[in-house]
Amino acid sequence: MACLVRENIKVAFSQSKSVNPSLLLQKGMLEVEENGVKNSDSKSDNKKTAHLEKIVELSAPDEYKNAFNRWSDLTSDVNGFQQSVMMLENRLLIGLTGNAALETGCSLSRNYGMPYIPGSSIKGVVRACAKQYLPDSAAAIEQLFGTYDSDEPNRVAGTVTFHDAWWIPEDGVKPFVLDVVTTHHQEYYNAKKAEPSDKDSPIPNHLLAVQGSFLFVLEGNPKSIELCQTILEKALADNGIGAKTASGYGYMKLNPELAATLKREAGTRLPPEIRERRQAEAQRRIEQERKAEEQAELAKPPSQIIDELNKSYQAKRDNEDYRIQVEAWIDKALLDWREADRKSLAACLKQVGYEPSNKKNPNYPIRKQRLQQLRGE
């Protein structure tokens, strides 16, 4: 056996009443079998496996649950954040190659020892998915994610922030599960044999995998993070994240029931004044977006507006918002358009049925007058 820690640290570990899985994974195994010693078929005889089995039995501590609730409450503000609750369909291997005495790592938070998915990993998966499905949108992708090449002199930061995904503590669900990777031809890879052989014995290597659900959080402009959220959910469902995705690891799907529970619990924890302020900010943002959309519609060139009327008026004529938009276009034309464009608009509206054919229709005299104004009569 080879000792991994000093003798006096063994005493500290044995007397500790609190356990951090991250520290336990990195420093908790006190000794390991020497290289070349064949593992026993019994898991209990394998010190590494026995050590991992202790970690698998650990649940989320209360400190982590409190920290998770604070994070969930903070990021439930839809004015700057977007949450996605994703559930693993199988298991997750993340941070597998991280430095560790056991040579099988796992991404664990240092403070609480619970698994997390680094924001950089999430961003990479989402960006790859965006490039896959939006190959002709390089400029938009760069705006959302930033410049890909860090050595680019004119690099820019992305407009969306990808936060680390937190593991969601649920009643009766433990974060870790014991998994195994079987190593073949160990002596060949250790340069002890010239050639691999089918007679070589496979050696099981146990490691930590993660189960359960994660809370993904994006931060930025509401429209930008809404788009990235859609890509994120598709990327995790179609491509997965982490190691061994080709073997079915790391694939996720939405968990709407758990998402509704988290939202409801966050609402009960938030003080009334914060809830009211967030609602007021959301209403103000919606109003600002509506006004911006109205200005964008009015800024369209006459040819584009006329083309849209030819294509859409018959289908949308009964929609109150669309009727208001048409009247706004007419007002804009009367104020700013050239005479030829106004007459073209009048002819278009006449053709699509803006003026009722029934003269008894209460809208007939009003709309007839509007067309006359456009024609300059």
C-alpha positions in Angstrom: 0.0 0.0 0.0 1.1 3.6 -0.7 0.1 6.3 1.8 -1.6 9.3 0.3 -1.7 11.6 3.4 0.4 12.2 6.4 -0.3 10.1 9.5 -1.5 13.0 11.6 -4.2 13.9 9.0 -5.6 10.4 9.4 -6.5 11.3 12.9 -8.3 14.5 11.8 -10.4 12.6 9.3 -11.4 10.0 11.8 -12.6 12.6 14.3 -14.5 14.8 11.9 -18.2 15.1 12.4 -19.0 16.9 9.1 -18.2 15.5 5.7 -17.5 17.4 2.5 -17.8 15.0 -0.5 -15.3 17.2 -2.5 -12.7 17.0 0.2 -13.4 13.3 0.8 -13.0 12.6 -2.9 -9.7 14.6 -3.2 -8.1 13.8 0.1 -10.2 11.3 2.0 -8.6 8.1 0.7 -5.7 7.5 3.1 -3.9 4.8 1.1 -4.0 3.1 -2.2 -2.9 -0.1 -3.7 0.5 -0.1 -5.4 0.6 -0.1 -9.2 0.6 -3.6 -10.5 -1.3 -5.1 -7.7 -4.3 -7.0 -9.1 -7.6 -5.9 -7.8 -9.8 -8.5 -6.1 -13.1 -9.4 -7.7 -14.8 -8.4 -4.4 -15.6 -4.7 -4.2 -15.1 -4.7 -0.5 -11.5 -5.8 -1.0 -10.8 -2.8 -3.3 -10.0 0.2 -1.1 -10.9 2.7 -3.8 -14.3 1.1 -4.4 -15.0 1.0 -0.7 -14.0 4.6 -0.4 -16.3 5.6 -3.3 -19.2 3.6 -1.7 -18.9 5.8 1.4 -19.3 8.9 -0.8 -22.3 7.5 -2.7 -24.2 7.2 0.6 -23.9 10.9 1.3 -26.8 13.2 0.9 -27.0 17.0 0.4 -26.2 18.8 3.6 -28.5 21.5 5.0 -26.0 24.2 4.2 -26.2 23.3 0.5 -30.0 23.3 0.5 -30.0 26.8 2.0 -27.5 28.0 -0.6 -29.4 26.4 -3.4 -32.6 28.1 -2.2 -30.9 31.5 -2.2 -29.6 30.9 -5.7 -33.0 29.8 -6.9 -34.7 32.8 -5.3 -32.2 35.3 -6.8 -32.4 33.9 -10.3 -36.2 33.5 -10.4 -36.3 37.2 -11.5 -37.4 36.9 -15.2 -36.2 40.5 -15.9 -32.6 39.3 -16.1 -32.5 35.5 -15.7 -34.0 32.4 -17.3 -34.1 29.1 -15.5 -34.3 25.6 -16.9 -34.8 22.5 -14.8 -33.4 19.5 -16.6 -33.5 15.9 -15.4 -30.9 13.3 -16.3 -32.2 10.4 -18.3 -29.4 8.2 -17.2 -26.2 9.4 -15.4 -23.7 12.1 -15.8 -19.9 12.0 -15.8 -18.6 15.5 -15.5 -15.0 16.5 -14.6 -13.9 13.0 -15.1 -10.3 13.9 -15.9 -9.9 16.4 -13.1 -6.8 16.1 -10.9 -7.4 13.7 -8.1 -5.5 11.0 -6.2 -8.1 8.5 -7.4 -7.5 9.4 -11.1 -11.3 9.5 -11.6 -12.6 13.0 -10.9 -16.0 14.6 -10.6 -16.9 18.3 -10.7 -17.8 19.2 -7.1 -18.2 22.6 -5.5 -15.5 23.3 -3.0 -17.8 24.8 -0.4 -20.5 22.3 -0.3 -19.1 19.2 -2.1 -22.2 18.8 -4.3 -21.9 18.2 -8.1 -22.3 21.0 -10.5 -21.9 21.5 -14.3 -19.4 24.4 -15.1 -20.8 27.3 -17.0 -18.0 27.1 -19.5 -19.0 23.5 -20.3 -22.6 24.5 -20.8 -21.7 27.4 -23.0 -19.5 25.2 -25.2 -22.3 22.6 -25.7 -24.9 25.3 -26.5 -22.5 27.1 -28.9 -21.8 23.8 -30.7 -25.5 23.1 -31.1 -26.1 26.7 -32.3 -23.5 26.3 -35.0 -24.9 22.9 -36.0 -28.5 24.1 -36.5 -27.8 27.8 -37.4 -24.8 27.5 -39.8 -25.6 30.7 -41.6 -25.9 32.9 -38.4 -22.2 33.4 -37.5 -22.7 37.0 -36.6 -25.6 36.3 -34.3 -23.8 33.4 -32.7 -20.8 35.7 -32.0 -23.1 38.3 -30.5 -24.7 35.8 -28.1 -21.6 33.8 -27.2 -18.7 36.1 -27.9 -15.6 35.6 -30.0 -14.6 32.0 -30.2 -10.8 32.6 -30.6 -9.4 34.1 -27.4 -6.4 35.3 -29.4 -8.5 37.4 -31.8 -7.4 41.1 -31.3 -11.0 42.4 -31.9 -12.7 39.8 -29.7 -15.9 40.7 -28.0 -17.8 39.3 -25.0 -21.1 37.6 -25.4 -24.3 39.1 -24.4 -25.4 36.0 -22.5 -23.9 34.7 -19.2 -23.9 30.9 -18.7 -23.9 30.2 -14.9 -22.8 27.0 -13.3 -25.7 24.5 -13.2 -26.6 23.5 -9.6 -27.6 20.0 -8.6 -31.2 20.2 -7.2 -31.7 18.7 -3.8 -34.8 16.5 -3.7 -36.3 14.4 -0.9 -35.1 10.8 -1.1 -32.6 11.6 -4.0 -28.8 11.3 -3.4 -26.5 13.0 -5.8 -23.9 10.2 -6.4 -24.1 6.7 -7.8 -21.3 4.2 -8.2 -20.3 3.5 -11.8 -17.6 1.4 -13.5 -15.4 1.7 -16.5 -13.7 -1.5 -17.6 -10.1 -1.1 -18.6 -8.7 -3.4 -21.3 -5.1 -4.3 -22.1 -3.7 -2.5 -19.1 -0.2 -4.0 -19.4 0.0 -3.0 -23.1 -0.9 0.7 -22.3 1.6 0.6 -19.4 4.3 -0.5 -21.9 4.7 -3.8 -20.2 3.6 -5.8 -23.2 4.6 -5.3 -26.9 1.1 -6.1 -28.2 -2.4 -6.3 -26.8 -4.0 -9.7 -26.6 -7.6 -11.0 -26.5 -6.5 -13.1 -23.5 -5.8 -10.0 -21.4 -8.1 -9.8 -18.4 -10.3 -6.7 -18.2 -10.0 -4.7 -15.0 -13.0 -2.8 -13.6 -12.4 0.7 -12.5 -15.0 2.2 -10.2 -15.8 5.9 -10.3 -18.5 8.5 -9.2 -21.4 9.3 -11.5 -24.2 11.8 -10.9 -27.9 11.3 -10.9 -30.9 13.6 -10.4 -31.8 17.0 -11.8 -30.0 20.3 -12.4 -31.0 24.0 -12.4 -29.5 25.8 -15.4 -29.5 29.6 -15.3 -28.8 32.1 -18.1 -28.4 35.8 -17.5 -28.7 38.7 -20.0 -31.1 40.4 -22.3 -34.5 38.7 -22.0 -34.8 38.0 -25.7 -31.2 36.7 -26.0 -31.4 34.4 -23.1 -34.8 33.1 -24.3 -33.2 32.1 -27.6 -30.2 30.5 -25.8 -32.5 28.7 -23.4 -34.2 27.0 -26.4 -30.9 26.0 -27.8 -29.7 24.8 -24.4 -32.7 22.5 -23.9 -32.3 21.0 -27.4 -28.5 20.6 -27.0 -28.9 18.6 -23.7 -31.7 16.5 -25.1 -30.0 15.7 -28.5 -26.3 15.8 -27.7 -25.9 15.5 -24.0 -23.1 16.9 -21.9 -20.0 15.5 -20.1 -18.1 12.3 -20.8 -19.3 9.1 -22.5 -22.3 10.7 -24.3 -21.8 8.1 -27.0 -22.7 5.5 -24.3 -25.9 7.3 -23.2 -24.5 9.4 -20.4 -25.3 13.1 -19.9 -28.6 13.3 -21.8 -31.3 15.4 -20.1 -34.9 16.3 -20.5 -37.1 19.0 -19.1 -38.7 18.4 -15.7 -41.7 20.8 -15.7 -43.2 19.4 -12.4 -40.0 20.1 -10.5 -39.6 23.5 -12.2 -43.1 24.4 -11.0 -42.3 23.3 -7.5 -39.1 25.4 -7.4 -41.0 28.5 -8.7 -43.7 28.1 -6.2 -41.3 27.7 -3.3 -39.2 30.7 -4.4 -42.4 32.8 -4.5 -43.3 31.9 -1.0 -39.8 32.7 0.3 -39.5 36.1 -1.4 -40.6 39.2 0.6 -43.8 40.8 -0.8 -41.9 44.0 -1.7 -39.5 42.1 -3.9 -42.2 40.2 -5.7 -44.1 43.5 -6.3 -40.9 45.2 -7.6 -40.1 42.4 -10.0 -43.7 42.4 -11.3 -43.6 46.1 -11.9 -40.2 45.8 -13.7 -41.6 43.0 -15.8 -44.6 45.1 -16.8 -42.5 48.1 -17.6 -40.2 45.9 -19.7 -43.1 44.5 -21.6 -44.4 48.0 -22.3 -41.0 49.2 -23.5 -40.7 46.1 -25.8 -44.2 46.8 -27.2 -43.4 50.4 -28.0 -40.1 49.4 -29.6 -42.0 46.9 -31.8 -44.5 49.6 -32.8 -41.7 52.0 -33.7 -40.0 49.2 -35.7 -43.2 48.5 -37.7 -43.6 52.2 -38.5 -40.0 52.5 -39.6 -40.5 49.8 -42.4 -40.3 51.2 -46.0 -43.6 51.6 -47.9 -42.9 48.7 -50.3 -42.5 46.3 -47.3 -45.7 47.4 -45.6 -47.7 47.1 -48.9 -46.2 43.7 -49.5 -47.2 42.6 -46.0 -50.7 43.9 -46.5 -51.1 41.9 -49.7 -50.0 38.7 -48.0 -51.6 39.0 -44.6 -54.5 41.4 -44.5 -57.2 38.8 -45.4 -56.0 36.4 -42.7 -55.5 39.0 -39.9 -58.3 41.5 -40.6 -60.4 40.3 -37.7 -57.5 40.7 -35.2 -57.9 43.9 -33.1 -54.2 44.4 -32.7 -53.6 44.0 -36.4 -56.4 46.6 -37.2 -54.7 49.1 -34.9 -51.4 48.4 -36.7 -53.0 49.1 -40.1 -54.4 52.4 -38.9 -51.0 53.3 -37.6 -49.4 52.6 -41.0 -52.1 54.8 -42.6 -51.3 57.7 -40.2 -47.6 57.3 -40.9 -48.2 57.3 -44.6 -50.3 60.5 -44.4 -47.5 62.2 -42.4 -44.3 61.1 -44.1 -44.8 59.2 -47.3 -44.5 60.5 -50.9 -47.7 60.9 -52.9 -47.0 57.9 -55.1 -46.4 55.6 -52.1 -49.7 56.9 -50.5 -51.6 56.1 -53.6 -50.1 52.7 -53.9 -51.1 52.0 -50.3 -54.7 53.1 -51.0 -54.9 50.8 -54.0 -53.5 47.9 -52.0 -56.0 48.5 -49.2 -58.9 48.8 -51.7 -57.8 45.5 -53.3 -57.5 43.5 -50.0 -60.9 44.6 -48.8 -60.1 47.3 -46.3 -63.2 49.3 -47.4 -66.3 47.2 -46.6 -68.4 46.3 -49.7 -71.6 46.7 -47.7 -72.3 50.5 -47.4 -74.4 49.9 -44.3 -71.4 48.7 -42.4 -70.5 51.3 -39.7 -66.9 51.2 -40.8 -67.7 52.0 -44.4 -67.7 55.9 -44.3 -64.7 56.0 -42.0 -62.5 53.8 -44.1 -63.7 55.3 -47.4 -62.6 58.7 -46.0 -59.2 57.2 -45.1 -58.6 55.9 -48.6 -59.6 59.3 -50.0 -57.1 61.0 -47.8 -54.4 58.6 -49.0 -55.3 59.4 -52.6 -55.3 63.2 -51.9 -58.9 63.6 -52.8 
